[in-house]
């Protein structure tokens, strides 16, 4: 579980405008933070299969959101993945 400070920082980094708290780019940023934390958890707990399933679900959701962003705004998509450090 990510802390509220990390979530707020992720939201601020991906906001399109001042009141944007749930747009697709913000959702991708928050999911990326959650995926990073869950990946670290799974490095220490290799047999936590439910957490692994949750991780795969989050990765799939992030992939779908990124596909949506790429279809709407290809330049914004490229900037977002560069900012978050996600492979294409």
C-alpha positions in Angstrom: 0.0 0.0 0.0 1.5 3.3 -1.0 1.5 6.2 1.5 -0.7 9.2 0.9 2.4 11.4 0.4 3.6 9.2 -2.5 0.2 9.1 -4.0 -0.1 12.9 -3.8 3.3 13.3 -5.4 2.3 11.0 -8.2 -0.9 12.9 -8.8 0.9 16.2 -8.9 3.5 14.9 -11.3 1.0 13.8 -13.9 -1.8 16.4 -13.6 -2.9 18.0 -16.8 -4.6 20.9 -15.0 -4.8 22.1 -11.4 -7.9 20.1 -10.4 -7.0 16.9 -12.3 -7.1 14.0 -9.8 -8.5 11.2 -11.8 -7.5 11.6 -15.4 -5.9 8.7 -17.3 -2.4 10.1 -16.9 -2.9 10.5 -13.2 -4.3 6.9 -12.9 -1.2 5.6 -14.7 1.1 7.5 -12.4 -0.6 6.2 -9.3 -0.6 2.6 -10.7 3.1 2.9 -11.5 3.8 3.8 -7.8 1.7 0.9 -6.6 3.4 -1.5 -9.1 6.9 -0.4 -7.9 6.0 -1.1 -4.2 4.4 -4.4 -5.0 7.4 -5.5 -7.0 9.6 -4.8 -4.0 7.3 -6.8 -1.8 7.4 -9.8 -4.2 11.2 -9.7 -4.2 11.1 -10.5 -0.5 8.0 -12.8 -0.6 8.3 -15.0 -3.6 5.4 -17.3 -2.7 2.8 -14.5 -2.2 0.7 -15.6 -5.2 -2.3 -13.4 -4.5 0.0 -10.3 -4.5 1.5 -11.5 -7.8 -2.0 -11.8 -9.3 -2.9 -8.3 -8.1 0.3 -7.1 -9.6 -0.5 -8.6 -13.0 -4.0 -7.0 -12.8 -2.5 -3.6 -12.1 0.0 -4.0 -15.0 -2.9 -4.9 -17.3 -5.0 -2.0 -16.2 -2.0 0.4 -16.7 -1.4 -1.1 -20.2 -5.0 -0.4 -21.2 -4.9 3.1 -19.9 -1.6 3.8 -21.7 -3.2 2.4 -24.9 -6.1 4.8 -24.4 -3.7 7.8 -23.9 -1.6 6.8 -26.9 -4.7 6.8 -29.1 -5.9 10.2 -27.9 -2.6 12.1 -27.6 0.6 10.4 -28.9 2.9 13.2 -27.8 1.4 13.2 -24.3 1.9 9.5 -24.2 5.6 9.7 -25.0 6.1 12.4 -22.4 4.3 10.4 -19.8 6.2 7.2 -20.3 9.5 9.1 -20.3 8.6 10.9 -17.1 7.5 7.7 -15.3 10.3 5.6 -16.7 8.1 3.0 -18.3 9.2 1.0 -21.3 7.2 1.4 -24.5 
